[in-house]
Each structure stands twice: as C-alpha cells, then as structure tokens.
C-alpha cells in the first residue's frame, strides 16, 4: 500500500462517482415526487434539480481544471492522469446529457 492505491483509485473514478450521484439523486427525486402518494401538481421540483445539476457540473469542472496540465504533457502522462482528465470530461458531458431530460419534463404523466 505504499503507492496510495485508494487515493489513486478515487482520483481516477471521482468524476464518474459525481455523475452517478447526480443521476441517482435527480431520478429518485423525480420518481418520489411523481408517485401517487406524493404527486405534485407541476411535476418534479425543477429548482432542486437545477441546483443539483449546476453543483455537479461545478464539481466536474473543478476536477477538469485540476487535471489541466495533463493535455499539455501528453507524451509523458501516465494512464492514471489520462483517466482522471478524460473521466472528468466524460462526467461533465454525462451530467449535461442526463440533466436535460429532467429539466424539460413538463409533468408527471
């Protein structure tokens, strides 16, 4: 454990964990608010979903910014550096992709 395995693993997977947390939170919120027992007149609470999406995007943008030097030193970067940088980019796009349908839903039909 001299190479700090868990810290390196978290660095490489943290953006994807942010994406998964955002996905789970938003879809569980929408499902909970669209059940017959908790039906809302206007559908899922868009304000909460917008805040969650913006926070997740900010976290992924910060993670991308933190890994910004990777693209400059492309030939010397190890695999962990590439996975952290590209994972943050993938998570950023994924959060936008999964957040758009949630924000466009008109109601709980």
N, C-alpha and C positions, 0 to 999 in steps of 0.2 A: 504494500500500500504506500510505498514511497512516492509514487507518481501522482498521488491525489486523484485516484480513479473516480470517486464520486463527484468531486468538483469538476473534473473534465467532462464527465458524463452529463452533468447538469448544464454546463456551458454549451454543449452541443445540442441538447434537447429542450432547453428552456423556452425558446421561441415556439416550438411545437406544443409545449405544455400550456403556454398562454393561449394559443389558438384553440386547443381542446377545452380549456376552461371557459373561454368566451362562448364557444359553440354550445357547451353543456348548459351554461347559465342562461343564455338567451332562449334556447329552445325549451328548456324546462320552465322558464318563466312564461313563455307563450303557451305551453301546454297547461300549466297550472291555472292561468287566467282564462283559458278557453274551456275548462271543464264545466259541466252543468252546475256544479256547486259554487263555482267562483266566476261565473260568466260576467264579463264586463261589457258594458254597452258599446264601447268603441273598440273592442278588441284588446290585444295585448298593450301594455303601457309602453308607448314608443319612447317616452322620455328616459325611462330606465335603460332601455335597450340602446339608445343613442349614447348615453353616458358610458355604458359598458363597452360599446364598440370603440368609442373615442379613447377610453383608457387603455384598452387592449392594443389599439393602433399606436398609442404613445409609447407603451412598453416595448413593442416590436421595433418602432423607430429608434428608440434609445439603444436597443440591442444591436440594430444595424449600424448605428453611429459608433458604438463601441468597437465594432469589428471593421471599421472603415479602412484601416491600414492593410487589410488582407488583399484587397484588389490591387493595390499598388505594388506589393511584393508577391506577385502571383507565382513566380517560379520557385520561391523559397518557402512558401507557406505549407505547413503540414496539413494533413487531412482534417484534423480537429478544427483548425482555423477556418478551412473552407466550409465545413459542415455547420459551424456556428454562424458564419456570414450568410450562407445560402439558406440555412434554416430560418433565419430571421426574415429574409426576403420572402420566402415561401409562406411563412406565417402571416406576414403583413398582407400579402395578396389573398391568402385564405380567409383572413378576418374580414376583409372587404367583400369577398365573394359570399361568405355565409351571412354577413350582416345586411346585405342589400335586400334579400327577400323578407327578412324580418321587419325592415323599416318600411317596406312597400305594402305590407299586409293591411287591408282595409278593415277587417273584422274577423270574427270567429265563425266563419261559415261552415 
